[in-house]
Amino acid sequence: MCIVSSVSCSFIVNGAPTAGLTARLHRAEERKVLTGVKISKGSPSTSHILFVDDTLFFSKASEKEVTTMEKILEDYELASGQKINMSK
C-alpha cells in the first residue's frame, strides 16, 4: 500500500510558472505570516488538509492571518481558474 503524504502543482500564467495552493500556503508558513496547527510536540505544523474535493484550512484567529489566507485564495483562483466556495 502507498500513502501520498504531499502533493504539489504549478500553473503557467502568461508564460511563467506559478505555484499551486499547497506551495503558497507552505511559503506563507515559512515567512511566518500564516500559522498552522501542530498535532503534538515536535510534529510538523499544517495549515491545510486536502480531501477529494474539499480542503480544510487552519490558522490563528487573527485579522492578519485571515487577510493572508484570503489573499492566497484569491491568487490561487486567478492562477488556476478554479472558484473557491467561501460559503463552505
N, CA, C and O atoms as a Tinker XYZ file with bonds, in Angstrom:
   352  protein
     1  N      0.840000   -1.165000    0.000000    73     2
     2  CA     0.000000    0.000000    0.000000    64     1     3
     3  C      0.892000    1.237000    0.000000    63     2     4     5
     4  O      1.959000    1.244000    0.615000    81     3
     5  N      0.452000    2.275000   -0.690000    73     3     6
     6  CA     1.200000    3.524000   -0.788000    64     5     7
     7  C      0.357000    4.667000   -0.234000    63     6     8     9
     8  O     -0.836000    4.761000   -0.524000    81     7
     9  N      0.967000    5.520000    0.549000    73     7    10
    10  CA     0.278000    6.679000    1.109000    64     9    11
    11  C      0.898000    7.928000    0.514000    63    10    12    13
    12  O      2.121000    8.074000    0.501000    81    11
    13  N      0.063000    8.826000    0.025000    73    11    14
    14  CA     0.537000   10.098000   -0.504000    64    13    15
    15  C      0.619000   11.070000    0.660000    63    14    16    17
    16  O     -0.386000   11.340000    1.318000    81    15
    17  N      1.800000   11.593000    0.918000    73    15    18
    18  CA     1.966000   12.490000    2.055000    64    17    19
    19  C      1.936000   13.958000    1.660000    63    18    20    21
    20  O      1.639000   14.814000    2.493000    81    19
    21  N      2.235000   14.256000    0.418000    73    19    22
    22  CA     2.160000   15.640000   -0.032000    64    21    23
    23  C      2.004000   15.672000   -1.544000    63    22    24    25
    24  O      2.396000   14.745000   -2.253000    81    23
    25  N      1.431000   16.748000   -2.006000    73    23    26
    26  CA     1.265000   16.947000   -3.434000    64    25    27
    27  C      1.680000   18.362000   -3.768000    63    26    28    29
    28  O      1.715000   19.232000   -2.897000    81    27
    29  N      1.991000   18.588000   -5.019000    73    27    30
    30  CA     2.273000   19.948000   -5.460000    64    29    31
    31  C      1.905000   20.063000   -6.925000    63    30    32    33
    32  O      1.892000   19.080000   -7.665000    81    31
    33  N      1.611000   21.275000   -7.318000    73    31    34
    34  CA     1.327000   21.532000   -8.726000    64    33    35
    35  C      1.677000   22.981000   -9.009000    63    34    36    37
    36  O      1.818000   23.791000   -8.092000    81    35
    37  N      1.813000   23.294000  -10.269000    73    35    38
    38  CA     2.048000   24.679000  -10.665000    64    37    39
    39  C      1.279000   24.949000  -11.938000    63    38    40    41
    40  O      0.883000   24.028000  -12.653000    81    39
    41  N      1.074000   26.222000  -12.209000    73    39    42
    42  CA     0.320000   26.646000  -13.376000    64    41    43
    43  C      1.198000   27.578000  -14.206000    63    42    44    45
    44  O      2.059000   28.278000  -13.672000    81    43
    45  N      0.970000   27.578000  -15.500000    73    43    46
    46  CA     1.657000   28.512000  -16.377000    64    45    47
    47  C      0.706000   29.690000  -16.605000    63    46    48    49
    48  O     -0.370000   29.530000  -17.180000    81    47
    49  N      1.121000   30.871000  -16.147000    73    47    50
    50  CA     0.319000   32.083000  -16.306000    64    49    51
    51  C      1.155000   33.073000  -17.104000    63    50    52    53
    52  O      2.227000   33.488000  -16.664000    81    51
    53  N      0.665000   33.445000  -18.267000    73    51    54
    54  CA     1.382000   34.359000  -19.156000    64    53    55
    55  C      2.809000   33.877000  -19.419000    63    54    56    57
    56  O      3.746000   34.676000  -19.458000    81    55
    57  N      2.964000   32.572000  -19.597000    73    55    58
    58  CA     4.256000   32.006000  -19.943000    64    57    59
    59  C      5.187000   31.735000  -18.772000    63    58    60    61
    60  O      6.288000   31.220000  -18.967000    81    59
    61  N      4.759000   32.078000  -17.546000    73    59    62
    62  CA     5.624000   31.870000  -16.378000    64    61    63
    63  C      4.949000   30.931000  -15.387000    63    62    64    65
    64  O      3.754000   31.062000  -15.123000    81    63
    65  N      5.711000   29.980000  -14.835000    73    63    66
    66  CA     5.107000   29.073000  -13.854000    64    65    67
    67  C      4.763000   29.805000  -12.560000    63    66    68    69
    68  O      5.486000   30.706000  -12.134000    81    67
    69  N      3.666000   29.413000  -11.948000    73    67    70
    70  CA     3.266000   29.954000  -10.652000    64    69    71
    71  C      2.891000   28.791000   -9.743000    63    70    72    73
    72  O      2.408000   27.763000  -10.219000    81    71
    73  N      3.104000   28.941000   -8.462000    73    71    74
    74  CA     2.909000   27.844000   -7.512000    64    73    75
    75  C      1.428000   27.551000   -7.290000    63    74    76    77
    76  O      0.573000   28.427000   -7.420000    81    75
    77  N      1.157000   26.306000   -6.957000    73    75    78
    78  CA    -0.196000   25.895000   -6.612000    64    77    79
    79  C     -0.531000   26.269000   -5.171000    63    78    80    81
    80  O      0.265000   26.906000   -4.481000    81    79
    81  N     -1.692000   25.875000   -4.736000    73    79    82
    82  CA    -2.204000   26.250000   -3.425000    64    81    83
    83  C     -1.308000   25.758000   -2.289000    63    82    84    85
    84  O     -0.971000   26.536000   -1.396000    81    83
    85  N     -0.922000   24.501000   -2.305000    73    83    86
    86  CA    -0.102000   23.950000   -1.228000    64    85    87
    87  C      1.223000   24.696000   -1.110000    63    86    88    89
    88  O      1.649000   25.028000   -0.003000    81    87
    89  N      1.866000   24.957000   -2.220000    73    87    90
    90  CA     3.145000   25.678000   -2.190000    64    89    91
    91  C      2.967000   27.088000   -1.648000    63    90    92    93
    92  O      3.820000   27.573000   -0.905000    81    91
    93  N      1.880000   27.748000   -2.002000    73    91    94
    94  CA     1.624000   29.103000   -1.496000    64    93    95
    95  C      1.420000   29.099000    0.015000    63    94    96    97
    96  O      1.917000   29.979000    0.718000    81    95
    97  N      0.685000   28.102000    0.509000    73    95    98
    98  CA     0.447000   28.013000    1.946000    64    97    99
    99  C      1.735000   27.693000    2.698000    63    98   100   101
   100  O      1.984000   28.258000    3.763000    81    99
   101  N      2.551000   26.797000    2.159000    73    99   102
   102  CA     3.832000   26.467000    2.794000    64   101   103
   103  C      4.745000   27.694000    2.844000    63   102   104   105
   104  O      5.410000   27.940000    3.851000    81   103
   105  N      4.771000   28.456000    1.757000    73   103   106
   106  CA     5.606000   29.671000    1.733000    64   105   107
   107  C      5.145000   30.671000    2.796000    63   106   108   109
   108  O      5.967000   31.295000    3.466000    81   107
   109  N      3.826000   30.819000    2.946000    73   107   110
   110  CA     3.296000   31.747000    3.953000    64   109   111
   111  C      3.685000   31.296000    5.360000    63   110   112   113
   112  O      3.994000   32.127000    6.214000    81   111
   113  N      3.672000   29.976000    5.605000    73   111   114
   114  CA     4.115000   29.462000    6.905000    64   113   115
   115  C      5.610000   29.726000    7.113000    63   114   116   117
   116  O      6.022000   30.125000    8.202000    81   115
   117  N      6.408000   29.510000    6.089000    73   115   118
   118  CA     7.857000   29.751000    6.188000    64   117   119
   119  C      8.161000   31.215000    6.481000    63   118   120   121
   120  O      9.094000   31.522000    7.223000    81   119
   121  N      7.368000   32.124000    5.896000    73   119   122
   122  CA     7.552000   33.565000    6.112000    64   121   123
   123  C      6.920000   34.034000    7.421000    63   122   124   125
   124  O      6.994000   35.215000    7.759000    81   123
   125  N      6.298000   33.107000    8.160000    73   123   126
   126  CA     5.669000   33.393000    9.455000    64   125   127
   127  C      4.494000   34.371000    9.348000    63   126   128   129
   128  O      4.212000   35.103000   10.297000    81   127
   129  N      3.806000   34.388000    8.197000    73   127   130
   130  CA     2.602000   35.213000    8.056000    64   129   131
   131  C      1.340000   34.358000    8.158000    63   130   132   133
   132  O      0.225000   34.880000    8.139000    81   131
   133  N      1.524000   33.042000    8.267000    73   131   134
   134  CA     0.426000   32.099000    8.455000    64   133   135
   135  C      0.911000   31.048000    9.439000    63   134   136   137
   136  O      2.026000   30.539000    9.320000    81   135
   137  N      0.059000   30.723000   10.418000    73   135   138
   138  CA     0.438000   29.765000   11.453000    64   137   139
   139  C     -0.428000   28.527000   11.331000    63   138   140   141
   140  O     -1.651000   28.610000   11.440000    81   139
   141  N      0.193000   27.387000   11.107000    73   139   142
   142  CA    -0.548000   26.132000   11.059000    64   141   143
   143  C     -0.752000   25.584000   12.461000    63   142   144   145
   144  O     -0.398000   26.232000   13.445000    81   143
   145  N     -1.315000   24.407000   12.549000    73   143   146
   146  CA    -1.519000   23.754000   13.841000    64   145   147
   147  C     -0.590000   22.554000   13.949000    63   146   148   149
   148  O     -0.198000   21.963000   12.943000    81   147
   149  N     -0.243000   22.205000   15.184000    73   147   150
   150  CA     0.570000   21.021000   15.454000    64   149   151
   151  C     -0.279000   20.020000   16.211000    63   150   152   153
   152  O     -1.022000   20.388000   17.121000    81   151
   153  N     -0.170000   18.771000   15.840000    73   151   154
   154  CA    -0.914000   17.709000   16.498000    64   153   155
   155  C     -0.264000   17.350000   17.838000    63   154   156   157
   156  O     -0.958000   17.043000   18.807000    81   155
   157  N      1.080000   17.391000   17.887000    73   155   158
   158  CA     1.802000   17.085000   19.113000    64   157   159
   159  C      3.136000   17.829000   19.114000    63   158   160   161
   160  O      3.551000   18.380000   18.095000    81   159
   161  N      3.802000   17.838000   20.269000    73   159   162
   162  CA     5.129000   18.464000   20.348000    64   161   163
   163  C      6.072000   17.798000   19.353000    63   162   164   165
   164  O      6.106000   16.573000   19.237000    81   163
   165  N      6.818000   18.599000   18.655000    73   163   166
   166  CA     7.797000   18.057000   17.719000    64   165   167
   167  C      7.239000   17.675000   16.364000    63   166   168   169
   168  O      8.001000   17.357000   15.451000    81   167
   169  N      5.920000   17.698000   16.213000    73   167   170
   170  CA     5.345000   17.345000   14.913000    64   169   171
   171  C      5.373000   18.563000   13.997000    63   170   172   173
   172  O      5.389000   19.697000   14.475000    81   171
   173  N      5.380000   18.342000   12.702000    73   171   174
   174  CA     5.322000   19.489000   11.787000    64   173   175
   175  C      3.942000   20.146000   11.864000    63   174   176   177
   176  O      2.947000   19.493000   12.178000    81   175
   177  N      3.901000   21.426000   11.577000    73   175   178
   178  CA     2.605000   22.113000   11.568000    64   177   179
   179  C      1.955000   21.950000   10.198000    63   178   180   181
   180  O      2.627000   21.698000    9.198000    81   179
   181  N      0.653000   22.098000   10.176000    73   179   182
   182  CA    -0.060000   22.061000    8.897000    64   181   183
   183  C     -1.066000   23.199000    8.858000    63   182   184   185
   184  O     -1.712000   23.507000    9.860000    81   183
   185  N     -1.190000   23.813000    7.705000    73   183   186
   186  CA    -2.147000   24.906000    7.518000    64   185   187
   187  C     -3.371000   24.439000    6.748000    63   186   188   189
   188  O     -4.341000   25.181000    6.597000    81   187
   189  N     -3.320000   23.188000    6.256000    73   187   190
   190  CA    -4.442000   22.705000    5.453000    64   189   191
   191  C     -4.415000   21.181000    5.327000    63   190   192   193
   192  O     -3.370000   20.546000    5.467000    81   191
   193  N     -5.579000   20.622000    5.062000    73   191   194
   194  CA    -5.715000   19.195000    4.761000    64   193   195
   195  C     -6.556000   19.090000    3.495000    63   194   196   197
   196  O     -7.649000   19.652000    3.417000    81   195
   197  N     -6.044000   18.370000    2.510000    73   195   198
   198  CA    -6.740000   18.185000    1.236000    64   197   199
   199  C     -7.515000   16.882000    1.246000    63   198   200   201
   200  O     -6.978000   15.839000    1.618000    81   199
   201  N     -8.782000   16.935000    0.836000    73   199   202
   202  CA    -9.597000   15.755000    0.633000    64   201   203
   203  C     -9.919000   15.670000   -0.855000    63   202   204   205
   204  O     -9.374000   16.447000   -1.639000    81   203
   205  N    -10.767000   14.773000   -1.255000    73   203   206
   206  CA   -11.076000   14.579000   -2.673000    64   205   207
   207  C    -11.479000   15.894000   -3.338000    63   206   208   209
   208  O    -10.864000   16.308000   -4.321000    81   207
   209  N    -12.486000   16.535000   -2.815000    73   207   210
   210  CA   -12.924000   17.794000   -3.424000    64   209   211
   211  C    -13.131000   18.890000   -2.385000    63   210   212   213
   212  O    -13.869000   19.845000   -2.626000    81   211
   213  N    -12.491000   18.758000   -1.247000    73   211   214
   214  CA   -12.581000   19.743000   -0.179000    64   213   215
   215  C    -11.204000   19.983000    0.424000    63   214   216   217
   216  O    -10.323000   19.126000    0.355000    81   215
   217  N    -11.035000   21.152000    1.009000    73   215   218
   218  CA    -9.815000   21.489000    1.720000    64   217   219
   219  C    -10.197000   22.144000    3.040000    63   218   220   221
   220  O    -11.058000   23.023000    3.073000    81   219
   221  N     -9.562000   21.719000    4.127000    73   219   222
   222  CA    -9.736000   22.358000    5.430000    64   221   223
   223  C     -8.522000   23.228000    5.687000    63   222   224   225
   224  O     -7.392000   22.785000    5.481000    81   223
   225  N     -8.733000   24.463000    6.135000    73   223   226
   226  CA    -7.648000   25.391000    6.423000    64   225   227
   227  C     -7.558000   25.636000    7.917000    63   226   228   229
   228  O     -8.577000   25.687000    8.606000    81   227
   229  N     -6.337000   25.788000    8.419000    73   227   230
   230  CA    -6.082000   26.057000    9.828000    64   229   231
   231  C     -5.159000   27.258000    9.948000    63   230   232   233
   232  O     -4.182000   27.371000    9.207000    81   231
   233  N     -5.463000   28.156000   10.880000    73   231   234
   234  CA    -4.587000   29.288000   11.161000    64   233   235
   235  C     -4.995000   29.899000   12.494000    63   234   236   237
   236  O     -5.995000   29.501000   13.091000    81   235
   237  N     -4.221000   30.857000   12.948000    73   235   238
   238  CA    -4.610000   31.611000   14.134000    64   237   239
   239  C     -5.829000   32.460000   13.787000    63   238   240   241
   240  O     -6.010000   32.869000   12.640000    81   239
   241  N     -6.647000   32.714000   14.777000    73   239   242
   242  CA    -7.845000   33.531000   14.564000    64   241   243
   243  C     -7.486000   35.009000   14.727000    63   242   244   245
   244  O     -7.899000   35.667000   15.681000    81   243
   245  N     -6.707000   35.505000   13.772000    73   243   246
   246  CA    -6.313000   36.918000   13.797000    64   245   247
   247  C     -6.656000   37.548000   12.454000    63   246   248   249
   248  O     -6.708000   36.872000   11.427000    81   247
   249  N     -6.884000   38.831000   12.481000    73   247   250
   250  CA    -7.222000   39.543000   11.245000    64   249   251
   251  C     -6.094000   39.438000   10.220000    63   250   252   253
   252  O     -6.348000   39.301000    9.023000    81   251
   253  N     -4.857000   39.502000   10.690000    73   251   254
   254  CA    -3.698000   39.413000    9.787000    64   253   255
   255  C     -3.662000   38.071000    9.061000    63   254   256   257
   256  O     -3.429000   38.021000    7.853000    81   255
   257  N     -3.893000   36.981000    9.802000    73   255   258
   258  CA    -3.832000   35.660000    9.172000    64   257   259
   259  C     -5.025000   35.408000    8.257000    63   258   260   261
   260  O     -4.883000   34.749000    7.228000    81   259
   261  N     -6.193000   35.920000    8.616000    73   259   262
   262  CA    -7.359000   35.780000    7.739000    64   261   263
   263  C     -7.126000   36.546000    6.443000    63   262   264   265
   264  O     -7.446000   36.050000    5.362000    81   263
   265  N     -6.577000   37.740000    6.544000    73   263   266
   266  CA    -6.271000   38.528000    5.350000    64   265   267
   267  C     -5.241000   37.811000    4.481000    63   266   268   269
   268  O     -5.361000   37.801000    3.256000    81   267
   269  N     -4.236000   37.216000    5.107000    73   267   270
   270  CA    -3.228000   36.449000    4.366000    64   269   271
   271  C     -3.867000   35.278000    3.635000    63   270   272   273
   272  O     -3.583000   35.046000    2.460000    81   271
   273  N     -4.731000   34.539000    4.326000    73   271   274
   274  CA    -5.412000   33.389000    3.715000    64   273   275
   275  C     -6.296000   33.836000    2.551000    63   274   276   277
   276  O     -6.306000   33.191000    1.503000    81   275
   277  N     -7.035000   34.928000    2.724000    73   275   278
   278  CA    -7.887000   35.434000    1.637000    64   277   279
   279  C     -7.055000   35.800000    0.415000    63   278   280   281
   280  O     -7.454000   35.516000   -0.714000    81   279
   281  N     -5.905000   36.426000    0.629000    73   279   282
   282  CA    -5.026000   36.811000   -0.489000    64   281   283
   283  C     -4.492000   35.576000   -1.212000    63   282   284   285
   284  O     -4.457000   35.544000   -2.442000    81   283
   285  N     -4.078000   34.563000   -0.455000    73   283   286
   286  CA    -3.587000   33.325000   -1.063000    64   285   287
   287  C     -4.687000   32.683000   -1.907000    63   286   288   289
   288  O     -4.432000   32.245000   -3.029000    81   287
   289  N     -5.907000   32.626000   -1.374000    73   287   290
   290  CA    -7.019000   32.015000   -2.109000    64   289   291
   291  C     -7.392000   32.824000   -3.352000    63   290   292   293
   292  O     -7.695000   32.243000   -4.394000    81   291
   293  N     -7.375000   34.150000   -3.258000    73   291   294
   294  CA    -7.654000   34.993000   -4.428000    64   293   295
   295  C     -6.612000   34.766000   -5.521000    63   294   296   297
   296  O     -6.958000   34.619000   -6.693000    81   295
   297  N     -5.335000   34.739000   -5.133000    73   295   298
   298  CA    -4.255000   34.496000   -6.100000    64   297   299
   299  C     -4.402000   33.121000   -6.743000    63   298   300   301
   300  O     -4.199000   32.965000   -7.947000    81   299
   301  N     -4.759000   32.123000   -5.929000    73   299   302
   302  CA    -4.951000   30.769000   -6.446000    64   301   303
   303  C     -6.099000   30.726000   -7.447000    63   302   304   305
   304  O     -5.985000   30.086000   -8.492000    81   303
   305  N     -7.199000   31.399000   -7.138000    73   303   306
   306  CA    -8.333000   31.447000   -8.071000    64   305   307
   307  C     -7.914000   32.026000   -9.415000    63   306   308   309
   308  O     -8.250000   31.479000  -10.465000    81   307
   309  N     -7.186000   33.123000   -9.379000    73   307   310
   310  CA    -6.743000   33.769000  -10.623000    64   309   311
   311  C     -5.797000   32.879000  -11.419000    63   310   312   313
   312  O     -5.882000   32.813000  -12.646000    81   311
   313  N     -4.892000   32.192000  -10.717000    73   311   314
   314  CA    -3.908000   31.360000  -11.406000    64   313   315
   315  C     -4.512000   30.081000  -11.952000    63   314   316   317
   316  O     -4.151000   29.642000  -13.044000    81   315
   317  N     -5.432000   29.472000  -11.201000    73   315   318
   318  CA    -5.940000   28.152000  -11.582000    64   317   319
   319  C     -7.237000   28.194000  -12.380000    63   318   320   321
   320  O     -7.549000   27.254000  -13.111000    81   319
   321  N     -7.992000   29.282000  -12.243000    73   319   322
   322  CA    -9.304000   29.337000  -12.883000    64   321   323
   323  C    -10.380000   28.644000  -12.073000    63   322   324   325
   324  O    -11.545000   28.629000  -12.470000    81   323
   325  N     -9.997000   28.063000  -10.930000    73   323   326
   326  CA   -10.960000   27.436000  -10.044000    64   325   327
   327  C    -11.593000   28.480000   -9.145000    63   326   328   329
   328  O    -10.952000   29.466000   -8.779000    81   327
   329  N    -12.863000   28.261000   -8.787000    73   327   330
   330  CA   -13.577000   29.195000   -7.925000    64   329   331
   331  C    -13.672000   28.602000   -6.524000    63   330   332   333
   332  O    -14.090000   27.456000   -6.353000    81   331
   333  N    -13.284000   29.384000   -5.528000    73   331   334
   334  CA   -13.361000   28.957000   -4.131000    64   333   335
   335  C    -14.778000   29.212000   -3.621000    63   334   336   337
   336  O    -15.303000   30.318000   -3.754000    81   335
   337  N    -15.393000   28.180000   -3.035000    73   335   338
   338  CA   -16.727000   28.326000   -2.448000    64   337   339
   339  C    -16.558000   28.768000   -1.001000    63   338   340   341
   340  O    -16.337000   27.935000   -0.122000    81   339
   341  N    -16.659000   30.063000   -0.746000    73   339   342
   342  CA   -16.442000   30.611000    0.590000    64   341   343
   343  C    -17.597000   30.289000    1.550000    63   342   344   345
   344  O    -17.448000   30.467000    2.759000    81   343
   345  N    -18.715000   29.831000    1.048000    73   343   346
   346  CA   -19.847000   29.526000    1.929000    64   345   347
   347  C    -19.674000   28.176000    2.623000    63   346   348   349
   348  O    -20.420000   27.870000    3.553000    81   347
   349  N    -18.708000   27.364000    2.193000    73   347   350
   350  CA   -18.459000   26.084000    2.858000    64   349   351
   351  C    -17.660000   26.370000    4.084000    63   350   352
   352  O    -17.316000   25.450000    4.826000    81   351
